[in-house]
Amino acid sequence: MAKKLLLAAGVILALASCNKQPANTYTISGTLPDSLQAEGKMVYLYKGKEVIDSTAVVNNAFTFTGTVSDSLKYATVLMKKTFSSLVFMEPGKIIVDATEEVVTGTPLNDAYGSYNKEMKGLQKNMREKIEPLTKDSTMDEKIAEKMIDSIYEKYTADAKDLNLKYFDKHTNDIIGTFIFIQLVNGDLTPEQFAELKGKAGEYILADENVKNAIERQENLIATQPGADMRDFNGVNDEGNEVKLSDFVGKGHYVLVDFWASWCGPCRHEIPNLVNIYKEYKSKGLEIVGVAVWDKMEDHLKAVKELNVTWPQILNEKEATQLYGIAGIPQIILFDPDGKIVKRDLRGEDIKKTLDEIIAEKKML
């Protein structure tokens, strides 16, 4: 009888060990609705830009299995032109909801799934408020723009609050790393930045992307109004080496426009700068464009298309890092001595700022 009990216990343990997933492995699975017509299509697992695994959809489902390693902290599950989901690579059964693009099943993925759901809710609410304004042909365009700006500002503030809430729960893991970078690249006061950095644990502070974000934010704080110009080299449209100090600090007020050919808001701002240049050049104003994150051939094409006549400096990365720029366009006004007068200039604010200087000093 005792032998039979021992044999039975052994069988149960064997079955349990067969059904239990090894401690250091992951399974990523997902089901797709019939509406996607995904049968037979490929789903890819990306580490950055590298495909590390792929599988075909069978019976509207897909599965990846593998071993967790320190070199693969997160990946992207992607079906081209269908869905893309960020997955944290931790042991266990990870489930991808391809319809909502939300991932659950393991502690980090569950936490990020909750965060993602709330963030998507904020984005949906913003879109639902903005969409009617973009379609209302009876509304004055400037009034609509102001209302849209107000809605977007509310979304930005709410998103920031949500990021801060979740960061407080993840001050030393990969979720916190992602959120830290988002917050630092956003609108933080120096005090908020210092507090955020103080809360971040060693895991987050050791991340290379976090280090770059911290350096950029510190540079942003160091290049506020009153600070001296930070010089950098680049090439002009003829391919000759130039530097910012060739134009700034030479006795004139200078608008420096950090932009790129592919950037819609940058291109939208150019006609305004064209008009500003026509009106204020005779009064002493100079404009310099700094093409960043761009290719020379695309830049030159945009210069011609947009009728840009002021000097240009092509500098792919260094310039934005030196001035703590995370997004473009970024237009900075320098005074005749090369000190920063104002950052984040756009639209009507440029003319208003220049007129205030003329009213005070009678010149540019």
Buried (B, 14 or more C-beta within 10 A) or exposed (E): EEEEEEEEEEEEEEEEEEEEEEEEEBBBBBBBEEEBEBEEBBBBBBBEEEEEBEBEBEEBBBEBEBEBEEEBBBBBBBBEEBBBBBBBBBBBBBBBBBEEBBBBBBEBBBBBBBBBEBBEEBEEBBEEBBEEBEEEEEBEEEEBEEBBEEBEEBBBEBBBEBBBEBBEEBBBBBBBBBBBBBBBBBEBEEEBBEEBBEBBEEBBBEBEEBEEBBBBBBBBBBBEEEBBBBBBBBBEBEEEEBEBBBBBBEEBBBBBBBBBBEBEEBBEBBEBBBEBBEEBBEBBBBBBBBBBBBBBEEBBEBBEEBEBEBBBBBBBEEBBBBBBBBEBBBBBBBBBEBBBBBBEBEEEEBBEBBEEBBEEEEEB
